[in-house]
Amino acid sequence: MKLEKDKKWKWPAENMREWTEDELDNSEREFSHQLLHLRFQLAGGQGDVLPVIRQLRKGIARVKTVRRQKALEAGAQAEA
């Protein structure tokens, strides 16, 4: 998945909840990788990447939130 500044990298958390653990890992890894490249571009003076950086950070947070929710659900089911 190649990032472009015009694309919106928003996924509703409802859609992410259907993803497998591998898909969540791959998405988080790819978002982090793209974020690193965009930070280098920002440091190099390309100021038009800031909105994409914000969207990627939110995407990473969503992935982590969904992963945490799945872990809590699995723990609750194990207790019951």
Helices and strands as residue ranges (DSSP letters): H 13-16, H 21-43, G 47-49, H 50-79
